[in-house]
Amino acid sequence: MAMTLNLREMQVFRAVMELGGVTAAAAALGMSQPSASKMLQQAEERLGFALFLRERKRLVPTAEAHALLPELVGAFTALEDLGRLAEDLRGGRSGLLTLVAVPVLSTALLPRAIARFRAGRPDVLVSLRAVTAIEAVKLVADHRADLALILGSTADARIAARNLFASEIGCALPAGHALAAKRTLRLTDLLDQPLVSLGPQQPVGAVLHRALAEAGRSGRIAMEVSQSTIACALVREGAGIAVLDGVGLREAKAQGLLVRRLLPRARLAVSLLQSRHRAPSRLAQDFGAVLDAVVAEEGRAG
């Protein structure tokens, strides 16, 4: 029926059915009685059958009208629901926000931001996936993710990258370690230690591999892992010293590990990615603002 009658004709039909007459229906809809009568006549002509019988200046609904009414009410309910959904989307209170991030940022930064974001938006569904930086770039470029959070940046022309903060690389070691007395560690301090590193395809791992190569000590890495949480678990068991970014070090410190600066200093950008070719949704914009606030607070705290 939605393809046959226009919205105003449906409104007149429903009002006449509910109020029992054209005059009352016209008044309720804020239109003249002749206009309402014409709308009703047009509706019957479009449908090809009578909706009302005229008996002694009264309109009596036909069986067909009674059959159509429930569908009409359902259609109006659907339109009202659509209007409410549109309003929620416009206000950033409903919808889907798809996030991807490298593992360390998925567990050490994003949970707090997501919790705060959803506190005022209980009807928003947030999807978060931990992926590699390469995968994150591709997902955002292909419009399969709204935002991505990675260590480092990207040269992909399809991506707009915004630097959130700089994450300084350092070391995590177990309590009681022989190097624990030092407030800062130099690369030379690590050369005779079993090192736990992220893979060379990851920014932190690449920095360590490059530094060791420049020192002529390639091959000194004892354990290569895919996530900082695994590195922390190995350190906790006394398996070695882990070289991690600042976010990973914060996670290590929370687990009771010792954290030390590493010289020479090296920093990695933490970047928020979005597509250059699609305007960000209201949800994505709002989440970016929440994330900025969380980053600022953690910076003051740390």
Contacts in CASP RR format, 6 or more apart in sequence:
PFRMAT RR
TARGET T0000
AUTHOR 0000-0000-0000
METHOD contacts of the structure
MODEL  1
MAMTLNLREMQVFRAVMELGGVTAAAAALGMSQPSASKMLQQAEERLGFA
LFLRERKRLVPTAEAHALLPELVGAFTALEDLGRLAEDLRGGRSGLLTLV
AVPVLSTALLPRAIARFRAGRPDVLVSLRAVTAIEAVKLVADHRADLALI
LGSTADARIAARNLFASEIGCALPAGHALAAKRTLRLTDLLDQPLVSLGP
QQPVGAVLHRALAEAGRSGRIAMEVSQSTIACALVREGAGIAVLDGVGLR
EAKAQGLLVRRLLPRARLAVSLLQSRHRAPSRLAQDFGAVLDAVVAEEGR
AG
1 10 0 8 1.000
1 47 0 8 1.000
1 68 0 8 1.000
1 71 0 8 1.000
1 72 0 8 1.000
1 75 0 8 1.000
2 10 0 8 1.000
2 75 0 8 1.000
4 46 0 8 1.000
4 47 0 8 1.000
5 13 0 8 1.000
5 43 0 8 1.000
5 46 0 8 1.000
5 47 0 8 1.000
8 39 0 8 1.000
9 39 0 8 1.000
9 40 0 8 1.000
9 42 0 8 1.000
9 43 0 8 1.000
9 46 0 8 1.000
10 43 0 8 1.000
10 72 0 8 1.000
10 75 0 8 1.000
10 76 0 8 1.000
11 29 0 8 1.000
12 25 0 8 1.000
12 26 0 8 1.000
12 29 0 8 1.000
12 36 0 8 1.000
12 39 0 8 1.000
12 40 0 8 1.000
12 43 0 8 1.000
13 40 0 8 1.000
13 43 0 8 1.000
13 51 0 8 1.000
13 65 0 8 1.000
13 68 0 8 1.000
13 72 0 8 1.000
14 69 0 8 1.000
14 72 0 8 1.000
14 73 0 8 1.000
14 76 0 8 1.000
15 24 0 8 1.000
15 25 0 8 1.000
15 28 0 8 1.000
15 29 0 8 1.000
15 36 0 8 1.000
16 22 0 8 1.000
16 25 0 8 1.000
16 36 0 8 1.000
16 40 0 8 1.000
16 52 0 8 1.000
16 59 0 8 1.000
17 61 0 8 1.000
17 65 0 8 1.000
17 69 0 8 1.000
18 25 0 8 1.000
19 25 0 8 1.000
19 28 0 8 1.000
20 59 0 8 1.000
21 58 0 8 1.000
21 59 0 8 1.000
22 33 0 8 1.000
22 36 0 8 1.000
22 37 0 8 1.000
22 40 0 8 1.000
22 59 0 8 1.000
23 33 0 8 1.000
25 36 0 8 1.000
26 32 0 8 1.000
26 33 0 8 1.000
26 35 0 8 1.000
26 36 0 8 1.000
29 36 0 8 1.000
40 51 0 8 1.000
40 52 0 8 1.000
43 51 0 8 1.000
44 50 0 8 1.000
44 51 0 8 1.000
47 64 0 8 1.000
49 62 0 8 1.000
49 64 0 8 1.000
50 62 0 8 1.000
50 64 0 8 1.000
51 61 0 8 1.000
51 62 0 8 1.000
51 64 0 8 1.000
51 65 0 8 1.000
51 68 0 8 1.000
52 59 0 8 1.000
52 60 0 8 1.000
52 61 0 8 1.000
52 62 0 8 1.000
52 65 0 8 1.000
53 59 0 8 1.000
53 60 0 8 1.000
53 62 0 8 1.000
54 60 0 8 1.000
61 69 0 8 1.000
85 94 0 8 1.000
88 94 0 8 1.000
88 95 0 8 1.000
88 123 0 8 1.000
89 95 0 8 1.000
89 282 0 8 1.000
90 282 0 8 1.000
91 282 0 8 1.000
92 121 0 8 1.000
92 124 0 8 1.000
92 282 0 8 1.000
92 283 0 8 1.000
92 286 0 8 1.000
93 120 0 8 1.000
93 121 0 8 1.000
93 123 0 8 1.000
93 124 0 8 1.000
94 121 0 8 1.000
94 123 0 8 1.000
94 124 0 8 1.000
95 123 0 8 1.000
95 124 0 8 1.000
95 125 0 8 1.000
95 283 0 8 1.000
96 124 0 8 1.000
96 125 0 8 1.000
96 126 0 8 1.000
96 127 0 8 1.000
96 283 0 8 1.000
97 117 0 8 1.000
97 124 0 8 1.000
97 125 0 8 1.000
97 126 0 8 1.000
97 127 0 8 1.000
97 146 0 8 1.000
97 147 0 8 1.000
97 281 0 8 1.000
97 283 0 8 1.000
97 284 0 8 1.000
97 287 0 8 1.000
98 127 0 8 1.000
98 144 0 8 1.000
98 145 0 8 1.000
98 146 0 8 1.000
98 147 0 8 1.000
99 110 0 8 1.000
99 114 0 8 1.000
99 126 0 8 1.000
99 127 0 8 1.000
99 128 0 8 1.000
99 129 0 8 1.000
99 145 0 8 1.000
99 146 0 8 1.000
99 147 0 8 1.000
99 148 0 8 1.000
99 149 0 8 1.000
99 287 0 8 1.000
100 128 0 8 1.000
100 129 0 8 1.000
100 130 0 8 1.000
100 131 0 8 1.000
100 135 0 8 1.000
100 136 0 8 1.000
100 139 0 8 1.000
100 140 0 8 1.000
100 145 0 8 1.000
100 147 0 8 1.000
100 148 0 8 1.000
100 149 0 8 1.000
101 110 0 8 1.000
101 128 0 8 1.000
101 129 0 8 1.000
101 130 0 8 1.000
101 131 0 8 1.000
101 136 0 8 1.000
101 148 0 8 1.000
101 149 0 8 1.000
101 150 0 8 1.000
102 130 0 8 1.000
102 131 0 8 1.000
102 132 0 8 1.000
102 133 0 8 1.000
102 136 0 8 1.000
102 149 0 8 1.000
102 150 0 8 1.000
102 151 0 8 1.000
102 202 0 8 1.000
103 130 0 8 1.000
103 226 0 8 1.000
103 227 0 8 1.000
103 228 0 8 1.000
103 229 0 8 1.000
104 151 0 8 1.000
104 227 0 8 1.000
104 228 0 8 1.000
104 229 0 8 1.000
104 244 0 8 1.000
104 245 0 8 1.000
104 247 0 8 1.000
104 248 0 8 1.000
104 251 0 8 1.000
105 149 0 8 1.000
105 150 0 8 1.000
105 151 0 8 1.000
105 247 0 8 1.000
105 270 0 8 1.000
106 128 0 8 1.000
106 129 0 8 1.000
106 130 0 8 1.000
106 149 0 8 1.000
107 130 0 8 1.000
107 229 0 8 1.000
107 251 0 8 1.000
108 228 0 8 1.000
108 247 0 8 1.000
108 248 0 8 1.000
108 250 0 8 1.000
108 251 0 8 1.000
109 149 0 8 1.000
109 247 0 8 1.000
109 270 0 8 1.000
109 294 0 8 1.000
109 295 0 8 1.000
109 298 0 8 1.000
110 128 0 8 1.000
110 149 0 8 1.000
110 291 0 8 1.000
112 294 0 8 1.000
112 298 0 8 1.000
113 287 0 8 1.000
113 290 0 8 1.000
113 291 0 8 1.000
113 294 0 8 1.000
114 126 0 8 1.000
114 128 0 8 1.000
116 290 0 8 1.000
116 293 0 8 1.000
116 294 0 8 1.000
117 124 0 8 1.000
117 126 0 8 1.000
117 286 0 8 1.000
117 287 0 8 1.000
117 290 0 8 1.000
118 124 0 8 1.000
118 126 0 8 1.000
121 283 0 8 1.000
121 286 0 8 1.000
124 283 0 8 1.000
129 145 0 8 1.000
131 139 0 8 1.000
132 201 0 8 1.000
132 202 0 8 1.000
133 150 0 8 1.000
133 151 0 8 1.000
133 152 0 8 1.000
133 154 0 8 1.000
133 202 0 8 1.000
133 203 0 8 1.000
134 201 0 8 1.000
136 145 0 8 1.000
136 148 0 8 1.000
136 149 0 8 1.000
136 150 0 8 1.000
136 273 0 8 1.000
137 148 0 8 1.000
137 150 0 8 1.000
137 154 0 8 1.000
137 156 0 8 1.000
137 159 0 8 1.000
137 273 0 8 1.000
139 145 0 8 1.000
139 148 0 8 1.000
140 146 0 8 1.000
140 147 0 8 1.000
140 148 0 8 1.000
140 158 0 8 1.000
140 159 0 8 1.000
140 273 0 8 1.000
140 274 0 8 1.000
140 275 0 8 1.000
141 156 0 8 1.000
141 158 0 8 1.000
141 159 0 8 1.000
141 275 0 8 1.000
143 275 0 8 1.000
143 278 0 8 1.000
146 274 0 8 1.000
146 280 0 8 1.000
146 281 0 8 1.000
146 283 0 8 1.000
146 284 0 8 1.000
146 287 0 8 1.000
147 272 0 8 1.000
147 273 0 8 1.000
147 274 0 8 1.000
147 280 0 8 1.000
147 284 0 8 1.000
147 287 0 8 1.000
147 288 0 8 1.000
148 272 0 8 1.000
148 273 0 8 1.000
148 274 0 8 1.000
149 164 0 8 1.000
149 270 0 8 1.000
149 271 0 8 1.000
149 272 0 8 1.000
149 273 0 8 1.000
149 291 0 8 1.000
150 270 0 8 1.000
150 271 0 8 1.000
150 273 0 8 1.000
151 167 0 8 1.000
151 202 0 8 1.000
151 203 0 8 1.000
151 204 0 8 1.000
151 245 0 8 1.000
151 247 0 8 1.000
151 268 0 8 1.000
151 269 0 8 1.000
151 270 0 8 1.000
151 271 0 8 1.000
152 203 0 8 1.000
152 268 0 8 1.000
152 269 0 8 1.000
152 270 0 8 1.000
152 271 0 8 1.000
153 161 0 8 1.000
153 163 0 8 1.000
153 269 0 8 1.000
153 271 0 8 1.000
154 161 0 8 1.000
154 271 0 8 1.000
154 273 0 8 1.000
157 276 0 8 1.000
158 275 0 8 1.000
158 276 0 8 1.000
158 277 0 8 1.000
159 273 0 8 1.000
159 274 0 8 1.000
159 275 0 8 1.000
159 276 0 8 1.000
160 273 0 8 1.000
160 274 0 8 1.000
160 275 0 8 1.000
160 276 0 8 1.000
161 271 0 8 1.000
161 272 0 8 1.000
161 273 0 8 1.000
162 271 0 8 1.000
162 272 0 8 1.000
162 273 0 8 1.000
162 274 0 8 1.000
163 269 0 8 1.000
163 270 0 8 1.000
163 271 0 8 1.000
164 269 0 8 1.000
164 270 0 8 1.000
164 271 0 8 1.000
164 272 0 8 1.000
164 291 0 8 1.000
164 292 0 8 1.000
164 295 0 8 1.000
165 269 0 8 1.000
165 270 0 8 1.000
165 295 0 8 1.000
165 299 0 8 1.000
166 267 0 8 1.000
166 268 0 8 1.000
166 269 0 8 1.000
166 270 0 8 1.000
167 245 0 8 1.000
167 246 0 8 1.000
167 247 0 8 1.000
167 267 0 8 1.000
167 268 0 8 1.000
167 269 0 8 1.000
167 270 0 8 1.000
168 245 0 8 1.000
168 246 0 8 1.000
168 261 0 8 1.000
168 265 0 8 1.000
168 266 0 8 1.000
168 267 0 8 1.000
169 204 0 8 1.000
169 207 0 8 1.000
169 208 0 8 1.000
169 243 0 8 1.000
169 244 0 8 1.000
169 245 0 8 1.000
169 246 0 8 1.000
169 262 0 8 1.000
169 265 0 8 1.000
169 266 0 8 1.000
169 267 0 8 1.000
169 268 0 8 1.000
170 185 0 8 1.000
170 243 0 8 1.000
170 244 0 8 1.000
170 245 0 8 1.000
170 246 0 8 1.000
170 249 0 8 1.000
170 259 0 8 1.000
170 260 0 8 1.000
170 261 0 8 1.000
170 262 0 8 1.000
171 185 0 8 1.000
171 190 0 8 1.000
171 241 0 8 1.000
171 242 0 8 1.000
171 243 0 8 1.000
171 244 0 8 1.000
171 249 0 8 1.000
171 259 0 8 1.000
171 260 0 8 1.000
171 261 0 8 1.000
171 262 0 8 1.000
172 231 0 8 1.000
172 232 0 8 1.000
172 235 0 8 1.000
172 241 0 8 1.000
172 242 0 8 1.000
172 244 0 8 1.000
172 248 0 8 1.000
172 249 0 8 1.000
172 252 0 8 1.000
172 253 0 8 1.000
172 257 0 8 1.000
172 258 0 8 1.000
172 259 0 8 1.000
173 179 0 8 1.000
173 180 0 8 1.000
173 235 0 8 1.000
173 240 0 8 1.000
173 241 0 8 1.000
173 242 0 8 1.000
173 257 0 8 1.000
173 258 0 8 1.000
173 260 0 8 1.000
174 235 0 8 1.000
174 236 0 8 1.000
174 238 0 8 1.000
174 240 0 8 1.000
174 257 0 8 1.000
174 258 0 8 1.000
175 256 0 8 1.000
175 257 0 8 1.000
175 258 0 8 1.000
176 258 0 8 1.000
177 241 0 8 1.000
177 258 0 8 1.000
179 185 0 8 1.000
179 189 0 8 1.000
179 193 0 8 1.000
179 241 0 8 1.000
179 260 0 8 1.000
180 258 0 8 1.000
182 189 0 8 1.000
182 260 0 8 1.000
183 260 0 8 1.000
183 261 0 8 1.000
184 260 0 8 1.000
184 261 0 8 1.000
184 262 0 8 1.000
184 263 0 8 1.000
185 260 0 8 1.000
185 261 0 8 1.000
185 262 0 8 1.000
185 263 0 8 1.000
186 262 0 8 1.000
186 263 0 8 1.000
186 264 0 8 1.000
187 211 0 8 1.000
187 212 0 8 1.000
187 215 0 8 1.000
187 262 0 8 1.000
187 263 0 8 1.000
187 264 0 8 1.000
188 215 0 8 1.000
190 220 0 8 1.000
190 241 0 8 1.000
190 243 0 8 1.000
190 262 0 8 1.000
191 215 0 8 1.000
191 217 0 8 1.000
191 220 0 8 1.000
193 240 0 8 1.000
193 241 0 8 1.000
194 222 0 8 1.000
194 223 0 8 1.000
194 239 0 8 1.000
194 240 0 8 1.000
194 241 0 8 1.000
195 208 0 8 1.000
195 220 0 8 1.000
195 221 0 8 1.000
195 222 0 8 1.000
195 223 0 8 1.000
195 240 0 8 1.000
195 241 0 8 1.000
195 242 0 8 1.000
195 243 0 8 1.000
196 221 0 8 1.000
196 222 0 8 1.000
196 223 0 8 1.000
196 224 0 8 1.000
196 225 0 8 1.000
196 231 0 8 1.000
196 234 0 8 1.000
196 235 0 8 1.000
196 239 0 8 1.000
196 240 0 8 1.000
196 241 0 8 1.000
196 242 0 8 1.000
196 243 0 8 1.000
197 204 0 8 1.000
197 205 0 8 1.000
197 208 0 8 1.000
197 209 0 8 1.000
197 221 0 8 1.000
197 223 0 8 1.000
197 224 0 8 1.000
197 225 0 8 1.000
197 231 0 8 1.000
197 242 0 8 1.000
197 243 0 8 1.000
198 204 0 8 1.000
198 205 0 8 1.000
198 208 0 8 1.000
198 224 0 8 1.000
198 225 0 8 1.000
198 226 0 8 1.000
198 227 0 8 1.000
198 228 0 8 1.000
198 231 0 8 1.000
198 243 0 8 1.000
198 244 0 8 1.000
199 205 0 8 1.000
199 206 0 8 1.000
199 209 0 8 1.000
199 224 0 8 1.000
199 225 0 8 1.000
199 226 0 8 1.000
200 206 0 8 1.000
200 209 0 8 1.000
203 245 0 8 1.000
203 268 0 8 1.000
204 243 0 8 1.000
204 244 0 8 1.000
204 245 0 8 1.000
204 268 0 8 1.000
205 243 0 8 1.000
207 266 0 8 1.000
207 268 0 8 1.000
208 221 0 8 1.000
208 243 0 8 1.000
209 218 0 8 1.000
209 221 0 8 1.000
211 266 0 8 1.000
212 218 0 8 1.000
212 219 0 8 1.000
212 220 0 8 1.000
212 221 0 8 1.000
222 239 0 8 1.000
222 240 0 8 1.000
223 231 0 8 1.000
223 234 0 8 1.000
223 239 0 8 1.000
223 240 0 8 1.000
225 231 0 8 1.000
225 234 0 8 1.000
228 242 0 8 1.000
228 244 0 8 1.000
228 245 0 8 1.000
228 247 0 8 1.000
228 248 0 8 1.000
228 251 0 8 1.000
228 252 0 8 1.000
229 251 0 8 1.000
231 242 0 8 1.000
231 244 0 8 1.000
231 252 0 8 1.000
232 242 0 8 1.000
232 244 0 8 1.000
232 248 0 8 1.000
232 251 0 8 1.000
232 252 0 8 1.000
232 255 0 8 1.000
232 257 0 8 1.000
234 240 0 8 1.000
234 242 0 8 1.000
235 241 0 8 1.000
235 242 0 8 1.000
235 252 0 8 1.000
235 257 0 8 1.000
236 255 0 8 1.000
236 256 0 8 1.000
236 257 0 8 1.000
242 252 0 8 1.000
243 262 0 8 1.000
244 252 0 8 1.000
245 268 0 8 1.000
247 270 0 8 1.000
249 259 0 8 1.000
250 298 0 8 1.000
250 302 0 8 1.000
252 259 0 8 1.000
253 259 0 8 1.000
272 288 0 8 1.000
272 291 0 8 1.000
274 280 0 8 1.000
274 284 0 8 1.000
END
